[in-house]
Amino acid sequence: MNQDLLTRYAQIAGEDAVEQLLQLASPLKGAHIVHVNSTRYGGGVAEILHSLIPLKQALGLDVTWEVITGEEEFFLVTKSMHNALQGFSTEIQSRALKTYEETNAQEAERLRPLLEEADFVFIHDPQPAPLIRFIPNRKGKWIWRCHIDLSRPQRSVWRYLRNLVTRYEASIFSMPDFTQPMPHLQYIIPPSIDPLTEKNKELSEKEVKKILSRYQLDPHKPIVLQVSRFDRFKDPLGVIRAARLARKFAPLQLVLAGGGAADDPEGEVVLREVEETAKGDPDIHILYLPPDAHHTINALQRGAHVVLQKSIKEGFGLTVTEAMWKGKPVIGGDVGGIKIQVVNHHTGFLVHTPEGAALAIRYLLFYKDKREEMGRKAHQFVKDNFLITRHLRDYLSLLLALKLGAHERIELETWTG
């Protein structure tokens, strides 16, 4: 089973990529690694962990994934914290911070035996960050993995969180712009997609057409698609405006597809705003999908002519990578991790406004040859940079660096087949 999984990755990413993973994992065999985040379904962090865990296990590592739980008030606090860390002015009351800390204290009691004995602990994002305070007797190394854009945080909230995360031995960010000064080692590890999952595997044209028909999409009208949570940072209202502007020059249908996440209490409010804005427009399709609608999203991305991710803030944007993997040029907001995926005028377009997005939509719909050329470049760019095998190689290199010490050098042999 394990060897079969590695073989399947080798067929896509190459034999060299898998051989490097085997070499890096060999000195780590027997180490117990724990990942902790705040949701098992919904959002890019959970998706990445669903793929990383079995791949690590296939390499012979002992890996556990735990999810912290909390009441609605806890997730309201962490959502406000998330917004503040991404630069929005938000006031967080001391009572709310008390809830945040008390929830983590309770979860620390539940997870204590596991976390105390683990050799390496990855804590993902702010929600479980205080756990380290409540586990003083730690055997292993703790790493804080920040998936969000910390380039311009609200200072008071960042000062509070910084007092927690400076206790870690290292931190990981998706790109250099997201980092903040801290006294420990910082690593840059961009996220990735898994080409073997239901969301990214190859689909036949028949399967794609079946899904498009299920949602009553017109087969004779180009599809403009954005897949994302219903979140203000994803700017769904701006996407609607862009599509309506572009529609003055070319017929199209807009699909806004996505859902919520267990740790995002604002999703339903944003969904209602989107539905109200689109009301009565037969060429705007709002699809609220369950967390496991991976096959549907795969088909929508493959069936789309143009894909958008017009975020105004973005940690990375895995939906960008997914669409590019399927040979689609992406029109993305010129923010966050989108900037290291969309090479302007090469794998897509970077835009700042709905008007800019509308011009890019119009261009890609009018010039089919250019759209297909950019799509081919986009696919290759993902293969070279954003597959899960590269992601895990970076993680294993980090673990070896922490285990061996920064003065050591990691050397990999060249795979000769």
C-alpha positions in Angstrom: 0.0 0.0 0.0 2.7 2.5 1.0 4.9 1.6 -1.9 2.0 1.8 -4.3 1.2 5.4 -3.1 4.9 6.4 -3.6 4.8 4.9 -7.1 1.8 6.9 -8.0 3.4 10.1 -6.9 6.6 9.2 -8.8 4.6 8.8 -12.0 3.5 12.4 -11.8 6.3 14.2 -9.9 9.2 12.0 -11.1 11.3 9.3 -9.6 13.9 11.8 -8.4 11.3 13.6 -6.3 10.2 10.4 -4.4 13.8 9.2 -4.0 14.7 12.6 -2.3 11.7 12.1 0.1 12.9 8.6 1.0 16.4 9.8 1.7 15.2 12.7 3.9 12.7 10.5 5.8 15.3 7.8 6.6 17.0 9.5 9.5 13.6 10.5 10.9 12.1 7.0 11.2 10.7 6.4 14.6 10.1 10.0 15.3 6.5 10.9 16.4 5.2 14.0 14.5 1.9 15.7 15.6 -0.1 18.3 13.6 -2.7 20.4 15.3 -5.2 22.7 13.6 -8.8 23.9 14.2 -10.8 22.1 11.5 -10.7 18.7 9.7 -12.8 19.9 6.7 -13.0 23.2 4.8 -10.1 25.4 3.9 -6.7 24.8 2.5 -5.0 23.8 5.7 -7.2 20.8 6.2 -6.9 19.8 2.5 -3.1 19.9 2.7 -3.1 17.8 5.9 -5.4 15.2 4.4 -2.7 14.6 1.8 0.5 15.2 3.9 -0.4 12.8 6.7 -0.7 9.6 4.5 2.3 10.5 2.4 4.4 10.9 5.6 3.1 7.6 6.8 4.0 6.0 3.5 7.6 7.1 4.1 7.6 5.3 7.4 7.0 8.2 9.8 4.8 8.1 12.8 2.3 11.0 12.3 -0.8 12.1 14.2 -3.3 14.8 13.3 -5.4 16.4 16.1 -8.1 19.1 15.8 -8.9 21.4 18.6 -12.6 22.1 19.4 -14.4 25.0 20.9 -17.7 26.8 21.3 -19.0 29.4 18.8 -17.5 32.3 20.9 -14.0 30.8 20.5 -14.3 30.7 16.7 -15.7 34.3 16.7 -12.6 35.4 18.5 -10.2 33.6 16.2 -12.0 34.9 13.1 -11.6 38.4 14.5 -7.9 37.7 15.2 -7.5 36.3 11.7 -8.9 39.5 10.2 -6.8 41.7 12.4 -3.6 39.8 11.5 -4.4 40.4 7.9 -4.6 44.1 8.4 -8.2 44.9 9.2 -8.9 47.2 12.1 -10.6 45.0 14.7 -11.0 45.4 18.4 -10.7 42.3 20.5 -12.0 42.5 24.1 -10.1 41.1 27.0 -13.1 38.8 27.7 -12.8 37.3 24.2 -9.0 36.7 24.7 -9.9 35.0 27.9 -12.2 32.6 26.0 -9.4 32.0 23.5 -6.9 31.1 26.2 -9.4 29.0 28.3 -10.4 26.9 25.3 -6.7 26.2 24.5 -6.1 25.3 28.2 -8.9 22.8 28.1 -7.7 21.3 24.8 -4.1 21.1 26.2 -5.4 18.9 29.0 -7.0 16.6 26.5 -3.9 16.4 24.3 -1.3 16.6 27.0 0.0 13.0 26.9 0.4 13.2 23.1 2.0 16.6 22.9 4.4 16.1 25.8 5.9 13.0 24.2 5.9 14.0 20.5 9.3 14.6 18.9 7.9 17.3 16.6 4.7 19.3 16.9 3.3 21.5 14.1 0.7 24.0 15.4 -1.2 25.6 12.5 -2.3 29.2 12.6 -3.5 31.3 15.5 -6.3 29.1 16.8 -4.2 26.5 18.7 -1.1 28.8 19.1 -1.5 29.1 23.0 -1.2 25.4 23.4 2.5 25.7 24.0 1.9 27.8 27.2 0.0 24.9 28.7 2.4 22.2 27.8 5.6 23.2 29.8 7.1 19.7 29.9 7.8 19.3 26.2 10.1 16.6 24.9 10.3 17.7 21.3 10.6 20.6 19.0 7.5 22.8 18.4 6.9 24.7 15.1 4.3 27.3 14.4 3.0 27.1 10.9 1.4 30.4 9.8 -0.8 30.1 6.7 -2.0 33.7 6.6 -0.6 37.1 5.4 1.2 38.8 8.4 2.8 41.5 6.3 0.7 44.4 7.8 -1.0 43.1 11.0 -2.9 45.2 13.4 -0.1 45.9 15.8 -1.9 45.3 19.2 -3.2 41.8 18.1 0.2 40.9 16.6 2.0 41.9 19.9 -0.4 39.6 21.8 0.1 36.7 19.5 3.9 37.3 19.2 4.2 36.7 22.9 2.8 33.2 22.3 4.6 32.2 19.1 8.1 33.3 20.1 8.0 30.3 22.5 8.3 28.0 19.5 11.6 26.7 18.2 10.8 27.7 14.6 8.0 29.2 12.5 7.0 28.6 8.8 5.5 31.2 6.4 4.3 30.8 2.9 6.4 33.6 1.5 9.0 36.1 2.7 6.6 39.1 2.7 4.5 37.4 5.4 7.2 37.2 8.0 7.7 39.3 11.1 10.9 39.7 13.2 11.1 36.9 15.7 14.0 35.4 17.8 13.8 31.9 16.4 14.4 30.2 13.0 11.9 31.1 10.2 11.4 29.0 7.1 9.6 29.8 3.8 7.5 26.9 2.6 4.8 27.6 0.1 1.7 25.3 0.2 0.9 22.8 -2.5 -1.7 20.6 -4.1 -2.0 16.9 -4.2 -2.4 15.7 -7.9 -3.8 12.3 -6.7 -6.9 13.7 -4.8 -10.4 13.6 -6.1 -10.2 17.4 -6.6 -7.1 17.2 -8.9 -7.1 13.9 -10.6 -7.8 13.6 -14.4 -11.5 13.6 -15.4 -13.0 12.6 -18.7 -14.8 15.1 -20.8 -18.0 13.1 -20.3 -17.7 13.4 -16.5 -17.1 17.2 -16.7 -20.2 17.7 -19.0 -22.3 15.6 -16.5 -21.4 17.9 -13.6 -22.0 21.1 -15.7 -25.4 19.8 -16.8 -26.3 18.9 -13.2 -26.0 22.6 -12.2 -27.8 23.7 -15.4 -24.9 25.5 -16.9 -25.3 26.5 -20.5 -22.9 24.4 -22.7 -22.9 27.1 -25.4 -21.9 30.0 -23.1 -18.3 30.5 -21.7 -18.0 29.8 -17.9 -16.1 32.2 -15.7 -15.5 30.6 -12.3 -14.3 31.5 -8.8 -14.0 28.7 -6.3 -13.6 29.9 -2.7 -15.2 30.1 0.7 -17.8 32.8 1.0 -15.5 35.2 2.7 -15.1 39.0 2.2 -11.4 38.6 1.7 -12.2 36.6 -1.5 -14.2 39.6 -2.8 -17.2 37.7 -4.3 -19.1 41.0 -4.8 -16.2 42.3 -6.8 -16.2 39.2 -8.9 -19.9 39.7 -9.7 -19.2 43.3 -10.7 -16.3 42.2 -12.9 -18.4 39.5 -14.7 -21.2 42.0 -15.3 -18.8 44.5 -16.8 -17.1 41.8 -19.0 -20.6 40.6 -20.1 -21.2 43.9 -22.0 -18.5 42.7 -24.5 -18.8 38.9 -24.5 -21.5 36.5 -23.4 -20.6 34.5 -20.3 -22.0 32.8 -17.2 -20.4 33.3 -13.8 -20.2 30.5 -11.3 -19.3 31.3 -7.6 -18.7 27.9 -6.0 -17.7 27.2 -2.5 -18.8 26.6 1.0 -17.8 27.4 4.6 -15.3 26.1 7.1 -16.1 24.9 10.6 -13.8 27.6 12.1 -15.3 30.5 10.0 -18.6 31.8 11.5 -19.0 34.7 9.0 -19.5 32.5 5.9 -23.3 32.4 6.0 -23.5 36.2 6.3 -21.3 36.7 3.2 -23.3 34.0 1.3 -26.5 36.0 1.9 -24.9 39.2 0.7 -23.8 37.4 -2.5 -27.2 35.9 -3.1 -28.9 39.2 -2.7 -26.5 40.9 -5.1 -27.0 38.1 -7.7 -30.8 37.9 -7.3 -32.7 37.7 -10.5 -29.6 37.3 -12.8 -29.9 34.0 -14.7 -26.3 34.1 -15.7 -24.9 34.1 -12.1 -24.9 30.7 -10.4 -24.2 30.6 -6.7 -23.3 27.0 -5.6 -23.0 26.4 -1.9 -21.1 23.1 -1.8 -20.4 20.7 1.0 -16.8 20.2 2.2 -16.5 16.9 0.3 -17.6 18.2 -3.1 -14.1 17.6 -4.5 -15.3 15.8 -7.7 -17.7 18.7 -8.4 -15.0 21.4 -8.0 -12.6 19.4 -10.2 -15.2 19.3 -13.0 -16.1 22.9 -12.6 -12.4 24.0 -12.8 -11.9 21.8 -15.9 -15.0 23.0 -17.6 -14.4 26.7 -17.0 -13.0 28.9 -19.7 -11.6 31.5 -17.2 -10.9 31.1 -13.5 -10.7 34.0 -11.0 -9.4 34.3 -7.5 -9.9 38.0 -7.0 -8.9 38.1 -3.3 -8.1 41.3 -1.5 -6.1 39.4 1.1 -4.8 35.9 0.6 -2.4 33.6 2.5 -1.7 31.5 -0.6 -4.8 30.5 -2.6 -4.8 26.8 -3.3 -7.7 27.2 -5.7 -5.3 29.2 -7.9 -2.9 26.2 -8.0 -5.7 23.8 -8.6 -7.0 25.7 -11.7 -3.5 26.2 -13.1 -2.8 22.4 -12.7 -5.9 21.9 -14.9 -4.4 24.1 -17.6 -6.4 27.3 -16.8 -4.9 30.8 -16.8 -6.0 32.5 -13.6 -7.0 36.1 -13.0 -6.0 36.8 -9.4 -5.8 39.6 -7.0 -2.3 41.1 -6.8 -2.0 40.1 -3.2 -0.3 37.5 -0.9 0.6 34.1 -2.3 -1.3 34.6 -5.5 1.6 36.8 -6.6 4.0 33.9 -6.5 1.7 31.6 -8.6 0.3 33.9 -11.2 3.1 35.2 -13.3 1.5 38.3 -14.9 0.8 37.8 -18.6 2.5 34.4 -18.5 0.3 32.0 -16.3 -2.5 34.5 -15.9 -3.2 38.1 -14.9 -2.8 40.0 -11.7 -5.5 42.7 -11.1 -6.4 45.3 -8.4 -10.0 46.2 -9.3 -13.2 44.7 -10.7 -12.6 46.8 -13.8 -9.1 45.3 -14.3 -10.6 41.8 -13.8 -13.3 42.5 -16.4 -10.6 43.5 -19.0 -8.7 40.3 -18.3 -11.8 38.2 -18.7 -12.6 39.9 -22.0 -9.1 39.3 -23.3 -9.0 35.6 -22.4 -12.5 35.0 -23.9 -11.6 36.7 -27.1 -8.2 35.1 -27.7 -8.6 31.4 -27.3 -5.0 30.5 -28.6 -3.5 32.8 -26.0 -5.7 31.4 -23.3 -4.6 27.9 -24.1 -1.0 28.8 -24.3 -1.1 30.5 -20.8 -2.9 27.4 -19.5 -0.1 25.1 -20.6 2.5 27.3 -19.0 0.3 27.4 -15.8 0.2 23.6 -15.6 4.0 23.3 -16.0 4.6 26.0 -13.4 2.6 24.1 -10.8 4.3 20.8 -11.7 7.7 22.5 -11.1 6.9 24.4 -7.9 3.6 23.5 -6.1 3.1 19.8 -5.9 2.9 18.1 -2.5 6.1 16.2 -3.0 8.1 19.5 -3.0 6.1 20.6 0.0 6.9 17.5 2.0 10.6 17.7 0.9 10.7 21.1 2.5 9.1 19.9 5.7 11.4 17.0 6.0 14.4 19.3 5.4 13.2 21.5 8.2 12.8 18.6 10.6 16.3 17.4 9.9 17.7 20.9 10.4 16.0 21.0 13.8 17.2 17.5 14.7 20.8 17.9 13.5 21.4 21.6 14.3 21.8 24.4 11.9 25.5 23.8 11.5 24.9 20.5 9.7 24.5 20.2 6.0 21.9 17.9 4.4 23.2 16.2 1.2 21.0 14.1 -1.2 22.4 11.6 -3.6 21.2 11.8 -7.3 18.7 9.1 -8.2 20.0 7.1 -11.2 17.0 4.8 -11.6 
